[in-house]
Amino acid sequence: VSALERILFEQYQKAVKSGSGSSQSCLFPQQISLNPSDFSLVMGLKEEINQLGFEFEQMGDHMIVIQGIPSELAPCNEKEVFEGLIEQDKFNAEKLDLPKNESLARALAKRTAGSKCKGLKEEEIDHVMDKLFACEQPNYAPDGNPTYVLVSLDQISGWVRK
């Protein structure tokens, strides 16, 4: 999961910096009712969230309608992903001192990496490894956890003997 989180983080960070996040329109736009502070946060980050590939509009007091999501996330539960993005961004803001763009890229990568890892086939895992080693920082996930661990033959043989 850490490897995919690193890949997604760098991908989202580039999208935010370049303003080129691609979006896929939702077949059925999702309405989300937010509490006043979350609504204020979302509207304050609208440009950055749009740069990730989300498209949404205000609809009434403290409500938004998600009309598009980042293309690489489709198909997904738009409401769940968006709410998770906001919760993770709030956590990042509370625990870490990060620029808005980096916090959002980290938040989306963290929230989507786990679900994308489920059920990967061997060739998809190989593709993830290729993408990981093409990253600017392949050794660590954005939170500092290692993306891979080298295991020596001595360690493996020690496990087998036990």
ABEGO torsion letter per residue (X at the ends): XAAAAAAAAAAAAAAAAAGABBBBBBABBBBBBBBAAAAAAAAAAAAAAAAAGBBBBBBEBGBBBBABBBAAAOBBBAAAAAAAAAAAAAAAAAABBBBAAAAAAAAAAAAAAAAAABGBBAAAAAAAAAAAAABABAABBAAGBBABBBBBAAAAAAAAAX
